[in-house]
Structure formats: C-alpha cells, structure tokens
Amino acid sequence: MKGTLKIKLLPSEDQAKSLLKTIKQANAACNTISEAAWDRKLFNQYKIHHETYHQIRATYHLSAQVVALCIGKVADAYKSGRKTIRQFMPLGAITYDSRILTYWGREFLCGLWMAD
C-alpha cells in the first residue's frame, strides 16, 4: 500500500540546482516535442511518443519517466485546440511522481540523468 505525504522540500544547494535543471530541461524537451508534433501534425500521445522519445532521451538526458510525462504534457496541451503551436515556459510546472522523485527521510533523488 502506498501512502501520500504532504511535505515541504528544503533541498540542499546541490539538490535545488538539480531540481531546477530538471525543470528547465523538461520544459525545453516539451517545446521540442511540441514542435515535432506540430510539424508532423501528430497529436495522439502514442504517436508522439514513438516519433520523439529516443531523440528527446538522447538530447536532453532526462530519465525515461520524465520524458514520458513530457510527451503526455504536450499531448494534453493539444487536446484543447490545434490551431496554434503550444509552447512551454522554462520554469513551468512538471509532474513528479514516485518514479521520478524519491524521498528517503531527509534525502531525495531527482529524475535528471546526468551524462558524464
């Protein structure tokens, strides 16, 4: 059984930088996904996923779950209309779930995959 916690994150400086970088990378990825979807006139999440997933993973170095959620965010944005291309703010909200943000006592890990 999973529980839900309402917590206030007080990240260390390094953790805060990682969270901020993840948010910026994810929103940049959303813009790239949106451009691809718009250019190819693909608005179905499944089709967008197959068209963009590997390129986004390689380009933005985000975890698989973050990329999947970004694709879902773009597909949802086009559900309200397809007359204009959707763009995402650099610090726009992104979804964190148990597959992205892991909390262990006072430590948490974030879904940014750092390439060496």
trRosetta pair geometry for C-beta under 8 A, 3 or more apart (Angstrom, degrees):
i j d omega theta_ij theta_ji phi_ij phi_ji
2 98 7.2 -82 -144 -57 142 158
5 103 7.2 -107 59 76 145 156
7 103 7.1 126 41 -142 159 160
9 19 7.9 119 134 -80 154 163
9 108 7.0 -53 -129 17 114 153
11 14 8.0 -123 160 72 102 50
11 15 3.5 -135 -168 99 110 115
11 16 4.3 155 92 -58 123 72
11 18 8.0 -139 -175 47 145 95
11 19 6.2 -157 -36 -6 171 134
11 108 7.3 -77 -100 50 95 113
12 15 4.7 91 47 10 75 105
12 16 6.9 -138 90 -7 36 88
13 16 5.8 -54 -146 35 29 112
13 17 6.5 30 154 -19 62 105
14 17 5.7 -54 -150 35 32 112
14 18 6.4 32 152 -19 64 106
15 18 5.5 -54 -149 36 34 113
15 19 6.4 34 153 -18 66 104
15 108 6.8 90 -153 65 134 89
15 110 7.2 141 -157 -21 76 121
16 19 5.8 -52 -147 36 32 111
16 20 6.2 30 155 -16 65 108
17 20 5.8 -57 -145 40 29 110
17 21 6.1 30 155 -20 65 108
18 21 5.8 -53 -143 37 28 111
18 22 6.3 32 155 -22 62 106
18 110 4.9 154 133 43 113 142
18 112 5.7 -155 -172 36 86 136
19 22 5.7 -55 -150 34 30 113
19 23 6.5 29 153 -18 64 104
19 110 5.5 -148 -83 -102 65 154
20 23 5.8 -52 -149 34 32 111
20 24 6.4 28 155 -14 65 107
21 24 5.8 -56 -146 40 31 109
21 25 6.0 29 157 -17 67 110
21 112 5.8 50 98 -115 104 162
22 25 5.9 -57 -142 40 27 109
22 26 6.0 28 159 -21 64 110
22 62 7.3 107 -144 -121 78 97
22 66 7.0 -111 -167 -125 103 152
22 94 7.4 -128 131 63 92 152
22 110 5.4 -128 -35 158 154 125
22 111 6.1 105 -144 66 137 77
22 112 4.1 -120 -84 -57 96 108
23 26 5.9 -56 -144 36 26 110
23 27 6.4 18 160 -12 62 109
23 90 7.9 80 126 153 90 60
23 91 6.0 37 136 -136 129 55
23 92 7.7 178 -179 63 98 47
23 94 5.6 -165 -122 8 71 122
24 27 6.2 -61 -148 40 27 105
24 28 6.3 28 155 -18 64 109
24 90 5.4 7 -127 -177 80 91
24 91 7.1 -17 -81 -80 74 60
25 28 5.7 -56 -147 38 30 112
25 29 6.2 34 152 -21 65 106
25 60 5.0 135 -179 -174 101 105
25 61 7.1 -68 -161 64 149 79
25 62 5.7 170 127 -69 122 106
25 112 6.6 105 39 -121 147 105
26 29 5.5 -53 -150 36 31 114
26 30 6.5 38 149 -24 64 101
26 60 7.7 119 -82 162 35 145
26 62 6.2 107 -85 -112 74 148
26 66 5.7 -104 -100 178 112 111
26 69 7.8 -15 -153 88 126 104
26 70 5.5 -154 -165 -82 83 118
26 94 4.6 38 107 -99 154 153
27 30 5.2 -41 -146 29 38 117
27 31 6.7 42 152 -19 63 98
27 88 4.6 -149 -159 124 88 118
27 89 6.5 -55 -163 87 147 42
27 90 5.4 155 92 -138 142 28
27 91 7.2 -80 -8 -40 161 12
27 92 5.0 129 -109 40 129 99
27 94 7.0 -121 -53 -59 81 112
28 31 5.7 -50 -155 32 35 112
28 32 6.7 34 148 -16 64 104
28 60 6.6 166 88 -113 105 122
28 90 7.2 25 -57 -121 82 76
29 32 5.6 -54 -150 38 36 112
29 33 6.2 37 151 -19 68 105
29 56 5.0 80 -154 -156 110 112
29 59 7.6 150 -107 87 89 108
29 60 4.5 -39 -76 -42 112 169
29 62 6.2 -52 -44 -3 159 146
29 66 7.9 90 52 134 158 99
29 67 6.7 -101 168 -115 151 72
29 70 4.9 -5 106 -175 116 165
30 33 5.6 -53 -144 38 31 112
30 34 6.1 35 154 -23 65 107
30 70 4.9 -131 -75 -162 78 98
30 73 5.7 -48 -118 92 124 125
30 74 5.5 179 -154 -65 79 98
30 88 4.2 24 97 9 130 158
30 92 7.7 -72 50 68 156 135
31 34 5.6 -52 -144 35 30 114
31 35 6.5 33 155 -20 63 103
31 87 5.9 29 -116 -143 97 69
31 88 5.4 -130 -59 38 81 94
32 35 5.8 -51 -150 33 31 112
32 36 6.6 29 153 -16 63 105
32 52 7.4 149 121 -156 92 126
32 55 7.9 -139 146 118 129 112
32 56 6.5 158 91 -101 128 92
32 59 7.2 -137 165 92 175 152
32 60 7.7 -164 27 -46 146 124
33 36 5.8 -58 -152 38 32 110
33 37 6.2 31 152 -19 67 108
33 48 6.4 64 -177 177 103 116
33 52 5.0 109 -120 152 82 166
33 56 6.3 7 -68 -79 99 138
33 70 6.0 150 -5 137 152 103
33 71 5.9 -145 -152 -101 152 62
33 74 4.6 -130 111 -38 119 164
34 37 5.6 -54 -143 38 31 111
34 38 6.1 30 156 -19 65 109
34 74 5.0 -150 -73 -137 76 116
34 77 7.1 -30 -105 77 117 142
34 85 6.1 108 150 -178 107 89
34 86 4.8 -120 -142 73 135 85
34 87 6.7 -174 97 -88 159 41
34 88 7.1 162 -18 -13 143 100
35 38 5.7 -56 -144 38 28 111
35 39 6.1 26 158 -18 65 109
35 85 6.9 34 -97 -160 55 134
36 39 5.9 -55 -142 38 28 109
36 40 6.1 1 166 5 64 115
36 42 7.5 -25 129 47 79 118
36 48 7.4 121 98 -147 106 82
36 51 6.1 172 149 127 125 118
36 52 5.1 141 81 -85 157 118
36 55 7.9 138 -77 70 156 145
37 40 6.5 -72 -141 52 22 93
37 41 7.8 53 164 -122 55 5
37 42 5.0 -105 -139 74 67 80
37 43 6.2 93 178 -89 114 51
37 48 5.1 -6 -93 -112 111 113
37 51 7.6 136 -84 76 63 141
37 52 7.6 -48 -51 -33 81 140
37 74 6.0 161 -7 151 151 126
37 75 7.7 -162 -120 -83 155 61
37 78 6.7 -122 139 -45 140 151
38 41 7.4 18 -172 -75 27 44
38 85 4.4 3 -100 -111 160 98
38 86 7.7 -174 -60 22 118 70
40 51 6.3 -152 61 -156 166 158
42 47 4.5 -136 -161 119 115 119
42 48 5.3 159 124 -75 113 69
42 51 5.8 123 60 -3 170 156
43 47 7.8 28 47 63 28 121
43 48 7.3 16 -140 -50 14 116
43 75 6.7 122 176 -138 56 70
43 78 4.4 -134 -144 126 107 145
43 79 7.8 150 167 -69 114 51
43 82 6.0 -61 -81 -100 153 127
44 47 4.3 69 72 15 102 108
44 48 6.6 -177 83 -11 48 86
44 75 6.9 9 169 -136 17 119
45 48 5.7 -56 -143 38 29 111
45 49 6.1 36 156 -27 65 106
45 71 6.2 105 -157 139 82 97
45 72 5.8 27 -135 -105 130 59
45 75 3.7 -9 -81 -89 83 173
46 49 5.7 -53 -151 30 27 116
46 50 6.7 19 156 -12 62 106
47 50 6.0 -57 -148 39 32 106
47 51 6.2 27 155 -17 65 113
48 51 5.8 -66 -148 41 29 110
48 52 5.9 -18 171 15 68 119
48 71 5.4 163 112 -162 112 99
48 74 6.3 -165 176 92 158 121
48 75 5.6 -156 24 -71 148 101
49 52 6.9 -85 -136 50 16 83
49 53 5.3 29 -178 -50 64 115
49 68 7.2 25 -123 -125 116 71
49 71 5.0 81 -87 169 75 159
50 53 6.8 -16 -100 3 18 113
52 55 5.7 -77 -159 49 54 109
52 56 5.4 46 153 -24 91 113
52 71 6.6 166 74 -103 119 109
53 56 6.1 -69 -151 37 23 107
53 57 6.3 20 159 -18 64 109
53 67 6.1 99 -144 144 72 130
53 68 7.7 21 -120 -81 109 66
53 71 6.9 -21 -83 -61 81 146
54 57 5.7 -52 -145 35 32 113
54 58 6.3 25 159 -14 65 109
55 58 6.0 -63 -149 41 28 106
55 59 5.9 16 159 -13 66 117
56 59 5.9 -61 -135 43 27 105
56 60 5.6 -17 -178 18 67 117
56 62 7.1 -32 147 40 94 115
56 67 5.1 142 108 -138 123 115
56 70 7.0 -164 178 82 153 139
56 71 7.8 -166 25 -60 164 97
57 60 7.3 -69 -120 51 12 82
57 61 7.7 66 178 -92 47 23
57 62 6.8 -106 -118 59 52 73
57 64 6.9 8 -107 -95 123 63
57 67 5.5 -36 -73 -67 79 163
58 61 8.0 4 -179 -64 18 58
60 67 7.6 149 67 -91 123 99
61 112 7.2 41 118 -175 91 75
61 113 5.0 -135 171 83 74 88
61 114 6.7 63 156 -114 132 21
61 115 4.8 -104 -116 -21 137 105
62 66 4.2 -108 169 87 116 128
62 67 5.2 144 91 -54 115 84
62 70 7.4 63 100 -14 163 138
62 111 6.7 34 -170 132 81 98
62 112 6.5 -57 -118 -123 62 53
62 113 6.1 120 -165 20 10 96
63 66 4.8 94 56 6 80 103
63 67 7.1 -148 93 -4 41 87
63 100 6.6 170 65 -119 139 77
63 111 4.0 -101 22 -173 131 91
63 112 7.1 -99 -20 -78 92 9
63 113 5.1 136 -68 -38 63 103
64 67 5.9 -59 -152 37 31 110
64 68 6.3 31 152 -19 66 107
65 68 5.6 -51 -145 36 34 113
65 69 6.3 31 156 -16 66 106
65 97 7.4 -118 167 57 133 105
65 99 4.3 -179 -112 121 164 119
65 100 5.2 -141 102 -68 128 88
65 111 6.1 -102 70 -136 103 140
66 69 5.8 -57 -149 39 30 109
66 70 6.3 35 151 -23 64 105
66 94 7.4 20 -148 170 92 137
66 100 5.9 105 -68 -118 84 122
66 111 4.5 152 -48 128 118 136
66 112 7.6 37 -28 -80 166 46
67 70 5.5 -52 -147 33 33 114
67 71 6.5 35 153 -20 64 102
68 71 5.8 -52 -152 33 32 112
68 72 6.6 32 150 -17 63 106
69 72 5.4 -52 -149 38 36 115
69 73 6.3 44 150 -26 66 101
69 94 7.0 95 119 -174 127 91
69 95 5.0 -133 -169 58 139 114
69 97 7.7 172 -81 5 141 112
69 100 7.5 -34 -4 -54 148 143
70 73 5.4 -48 -148 31 33 115
70 74 6.6 32 154 -17 64 102
70 94 7.5 -21 -82 -134 80 113
71 74 5.9 -54 -151 36 32 109
71 75 6.4 30 152 -17 65 107
72 75 5.7 -54 -143 39 32 111
72 76 6.2 33 156 -19 66 107
73 76 5.8 -56 -148 37 27 112
73 77 6.4 33 152 -25 62 105
73 88 7.6 51 134 -96 127 143
73 94 7.4 -63 -65 -126 155 71
73 95 7.5 -170 -68 -3 112 107
74 77 5.6 -52 -150 29 32 115
74 78 6.8 23 155 -12 63 105
74 86 6.7 162 -145 79 71 134
75 78 6.1 -62 -155 38 32 105
75 79 7.1 48 146 -39 62 96
76 79 5.5 -38 -158 6 40 120
77 80 7.0 -58 -176 25 38 102
77 86 4.2 104 137 -154 133 165
77 88 7.8 -102 -77 -70 160 98
78 81 7.4 -106 -161 76 47 35
78 82 5.6 44 -167 -91 95 83
78 86 6.2 -116 -66 -16 73 134
81 84 7.3 26 117 28 112 77
88 92 5.0 -103 -177 25 89 153
89 92 4.1 123 59 -51 87 96
95 100 7.6 121 113 22 70 153
96 100 5.0 -129 -145 87 65 122
96 101 4.0 21 -178 -6 121 129
96 111 7.6 -170 -125 -4 82 120
97 100 5.5 81 48 17 60 100
97 101 7.2 135 58 30 18 86
98 101 7.5 -70 -108 65 23 63
98 102 7.1 63 -166 -95 58 68
99 111 7.7 49 120 -94 67 124
100 110 7.1 3 160 -163 79 51
100 111 3.7 -43 -152 -45 84 133
101 108 6.0 5 -175 -180 86 121
101 109 7.3 171 -149 80 42 51
101 110 6.0 -1 -105 -112 76 59
101 111 6.8 -69 -54 -24 58 94
102 108 6.2 166 84 -154 50 67
102 109 4.7 2 52 47 103 96
103 107 7.6 154 -157 88 46 48
103 108 4.7 -19 -101 -99 63 100
104 107 4.8 -16 69 68 94 95
104 108 7.0 165 22 -85 66 45
104 109 7.9 31 4 -9 107 94
